[in-house]
Each structure stands twice: as structure tokens, then as C-alpha cells.
């Protein structure tokens, strides 16, 4: 069960996003598109009951969401140092929220889940398999308890020599292993989606360097795609932004550089060493998505208790036997725990606690206090202290909680969180009316038709005979089907008639998960269709019936443009641009809107020069080429566009015109990719070709998917080749679309072969 039943959580659940992702996306949209100040989500460490209560009171006063981050040391199946299991912690938070009257969103997260990141795993010298099994058990416990976010951090390996970082590829592999474990467990039990966080700020983890940070993300993206884990892509990545245990100055410059890298992968940056930071207001101005604060609130709790002890001394005066001696009990428990030793500087190693300077003893006492709040002697001394100062209606517990709450509110102010619940409610309500909650990834537009085909080679269209079908078809529709089936949030702009063919198309789009809110039904018009026959030499002959049908138009331009603004990428095809002037003008308007909103555009020329003159083809395509980031020509289409007979030179000329990537499709031989980084040839995959219809459309979907996922161009092209090959292996233009898991399995099998 989740930590709250807030209105925001209920809306997010209907969006298909986790609550954490919904909040982060809304904050980003409000800042980037609406000019609102950037907001940094605050995560409070689950140090004690007093901190939990203080955080919820602060969230109530600030009217903002609150996040709790629990380490394996704090909350674990055996209770951790707080005594809380994950289920018990969730219950405590719910009960405390009810007690404080806070009804807003409360997020629970696991912090630093990885081998040897619980102290006892290191001190007791657990082997890798044992600590890995314990981490898996802890993550599964958190999932069952309704936690919202899991920080996967396998960056520590105690088997390595001191000072040596774990290989980055091993970190990626272990991250994938733990995310897959969590996803398998969650799906098997039918539990809600989980948000993920990856990376670490720790130097020993090897991710503190910006270059390694980028390598880690690229490797993670590639392997998560191969494992079919794209839907579990992390929303947070932790970065080292200038702060650590001994440094309290946040570096906006480093944060902005890392944000640029993280943003390209659809993630936001999170800082962990935020305690006592000197410039917290720089976090939102540097677009930090989140920040964890923990030991600082234990220090405040200690200071408040020490102040109560001073009050006790003044009240009791000579009655020494009645004193609680709280500070001494706390000191004895911290020393007894041995926890303080892990923070010793090299020059302090081997010294006893009392041999350290007064300043270091004070720091270690306050920092280590969070580990022993549940110690029996400390609990007894605290209870006695409260009883001794509870005079004239004074509430000592409320005094401590208020001190912590005021410190938490300092971050709520610095992170621009005040008053964000009503802002989020309005934004959630607005976005719930948009496709994919306003965050569509891929949009296609154009003709939706059905196709009837000759079942065998050598059956011409001018002879009476059999046909198979109808099959859902249309080049942009085939593309949309392939895109949706490999996991992209895909939308479509088009029209059908109110007939059986139109219903067939709508049913297929629904089956594939394509958003159809911008597909209109046209009265008194039939859905377009095509007939196809196959030649013995592998060629195809078509008869199209599109002009004058419901399929030759799009919704009104204003409606189409509003819809398009919600997507990251628009894919257009030359065949759609040539059907009618109105369709072409609407497609161009959509492309301009997507580009203006910061998205990208791709074009598959896909024109038949036998039906149009070369000049007509250029006039139709060049206005879209000028808006395109990616062009995917086949055969002589690149030459047609630029008056250059040499195909390779034609592709290079397209780059000179401003296109970022040109992908020349070479059929069974694969493809050639042209970009500013050079030219690469990517071999194809071997299949028994059954029907080439739709293969190029599926190829496009594969490349666009890889491009949006920031895969290296070679890997994006391999994905495209695989999807094109698979499409040709089945009869029917959409029957050759496959899930990402199936495509990846095919690629692995081909590699082994």
C-alpha cells in the first residue's frame, strides 16, 4: 500500500506514470514551457520518528510534496537501526501523516541499494552472493510495501583493493541485474510501476567523472533496451556536484554540465550530499531534479535535545540525582556502536573517541546519533529528560520536532517548493486531458488504409483471382504500429470512414497501444484501400484508392498542431505529403510546431517517381527536408532530392542542408548512416522474405526509437535493420511488427548464428 491516498497520486495512477515521474515531468514542463521557477524535489532521510513527523509538518506548512529516502542501514527486512521494516515504515508514515493532518503526496524511496552498502555486510565480510541476495530481498520487501522509488547502486565491491573503482561495464551489468529482479518481482505480483534512480556521488563508485558518467548512461540505455526494460528507465541519476562529507559548497557549473547529459537521456540529476550546503538556492537554478538531506536533521535533533538538557539543568539545579544525563547516554551509545569509526580521517585511525579533538567528537556524536536513537539507554534517558522539562504545558517533543521542521522548511524555500501542491493539481488535471499525459514520444501522421494482396507471386492485378485481407496498412500507420509495439508512446493524426475498414484500423491501433484521440471519422466517406500483387523478380504492383476517400485528409490544422505539441518527435512520409495539398500543409504545420517546442522531425521520402515528376517530388519534399533532423531515403530518393546522381554524395549534400542524420536504406544489405561523425555501414539480417510491404516503415520506427533513446548511431541502425528484416518475414504490412523483446531475441539469435 502506498504511503498516501492523495488526489495527486490517484491522478498519476491513471496516467500510467509513477507519482515521482509525474511530479518531475510537471515541474520540468512548468519551468521550461511556462517560465515558472525550477523546483527541486526534497528527499528527507528516514533517520528517526521525530524527523518523519517534522518532515510531514513542514510539507503541510509549505503545501508541497515530501519524499523520504531510506537506506538499507535504516530500513530493511530485519528492521535496520530504526527498527522499521519497509512495511512498518510505510505504516508509520501513513499514521504520522494522519496525525499531522497532511493530506498531500508522500513518496517513499530506497536509498543506495547495492552490495556492501549496508554496514554489517562489510563489517561481517559477507561474500558477493550473500550480500546480493540480501539486497534483492530488501528491494522486494520495499516493492511489496508500496515504495515509490528504488535507488539501484551496485558501485561498491569490497573484493577490490582499496582505492580501485569497479569497472564501469560491471556497474552497468549489476544495475541491469537488480532492475530486472525488481521488475520481474513486481510484474509477477501485479504491483504498480516503480520509479528508479541510478548512479552514485561516491568517488569509489567510479561515476564522479563526467566522461564516465556519459559512458555509464550510454551503456545502461543499450543494455536496458536489449533486456526489454525500456519502461523501467530511471528518472533520477545521482551526480557528484561538488559536495561531500567535508565540502558544503554546491557547484552550479558542474551540475549544469551533468544536467545537459542527463537531460539527453530523459533523466534529471539528484544530489545526495546536500547536508548543511551553503548555497541551497543554487540547486533549482542549476536544474537539479532532487536532493537528499539526512545527517543534518539528526544534528538539529541533537542540538534541540542538548538545549532541553540545559533547560533541565536550570530547572533541577541541585537535584543531580534526578538528571537524565542524556548527552552522556548518547555519547556512550555512539561509542559502543562503533559506527563513528567509519568517518575517521586517515590521521585519526587507531585513536580512541576521547583522543579526538572536541570539534571532531562533537561532529561524530551528532552524525552517529541517528544510528542509536532506538538504543534502550538512549530511549530511557530521553524519556526522563522529557519528563524533567515538561513544566507549565511545555511540550518537549513538540519543541524538538519544531526545530527539525524549521530546518526542513529552509530547503523547501530554497528549492521553490512552497505552494506546489495546488500548482501540481492544476497541471495534473491539464495533462490528464492530453495524449500520454502530455508526454508522447513519437507521432506519425498521414493516410490510414486497408490493403488486399495476392496470396502468391506472379498473380497480376489484371486477372481475376484471390486476394488476402483486408490488412491494416498505410505507410505512416505501419510506422506507428511498429513504434508502439517496441514500447514508444506513439500517437497518430489521420482519418477513416465510418465503415468496417475504418473500424478494423481503429481496432488494430487500440491493440497496439497507439493513441487515437486525433483520428477523426468522416461522414459519408469510405476508408481508402490498396491492392497489391507480387512479381517473380521481387517487385510489387499497386492500385491505390485514396483520393476522394476519408483517408486523404487530416483533422483541422489547429487541432493537429495542438496535438503535435505534446510529442518529442514527428515522423512524416512523402506518400502522405503527396496525397493532397491540405494534408501536406497540415503536416508541415505540425512539423513546425514540434520543432518550435524543442522536438525533432524525421522524413522518409517514400515517393513514387513513376507517378510524379522529379520536380514535383522535390517541390513536395524539400519544405519538410528543411525541418528534418533525420532523413531516411531508399534507392535513388536522396539523388532525386538534390540533383546528384551519386547516392552517397547526395546523402552528404543533405547533411550540408542542415539534416543531422541521413540513413540510406539498402534492403537486405542493411543501411549506410551519414552524420557529422562520419559514415558507417551497418549490415542487415538474414530472413526468408515473405512480404516486403511495410519493411521500410518498420525500419524507420527502429531507427527513430534508437535515436530517441540516445543509442549510438550504429546500434540504432542495427535495431532498424532487425525490425525491417522481421517485417519482411510475415505476410501483411502490420503483421511483421514485433515487441522490443522479440526484436532483441531475434538480434541475439542472428548474432549467435
Secondary structure, DSSP 8 states (H G I E B T S, - for coil): --S---HHHHHHHHHTS-HHHHHHHHHHHHHHTT------EEEEE---HHHHHHHHHHHHHHT--EEEEEETTTB-TT-TTTTB-HHHHHHHHHHHHHHHT--S-EEEEEEEESTT-SHHHHHTT--HHHHHHHHHHHHHHHHHTT-SEEEE-----TTS-TT----HHHHHHHHHHHHHHHHHHHHHTT----EEEE----GGGT--SHHHHHHHHHHHHHHHHHTT-GGG--SEEE---S-BTTB----HHHHHHHHHHHHHTT-EEEES--TT-TTTHHHHHTTEEEEEE-HHHHHHHHHHHHHHHHHHHHHHTT-GGG---HHHHHHHHHHHH-GGGGG--GGGTT--GGGS-HHHHHHHHHHHGGGSTT-HHHHHHHHHHHHHH--TT--HHHHHHHHHHHHHHHHHHHTT-TTHHHHHHHHHHHHTTSGGGG-EEEEEES--EEEEEEEEET--TTS----EEEEEE-HHHHHHHHHHHTT--EEEEEEEESSHHHHHHHHHHHHHT-EEEEEEEETT----EEEEEE-TTS-EEEEEE-TTSGGG--S-HHHHHHHHTTEEEEEEEHHHHHH-HHHHHHHHHHHHHHHHTT-EEEEE----TTTS-HHHHHHHHHHHHTT-SEE--BTTHHHHHHT-SSHHHHHHHHHHTT-SEEEEE-GGG-EEEEETTEEEEE-------S--TTHHHHHHHHHHHHHHTT--HHHHHHHHHHHHHHHHTSSSTTTT---HHHHHHHHHHHHH-
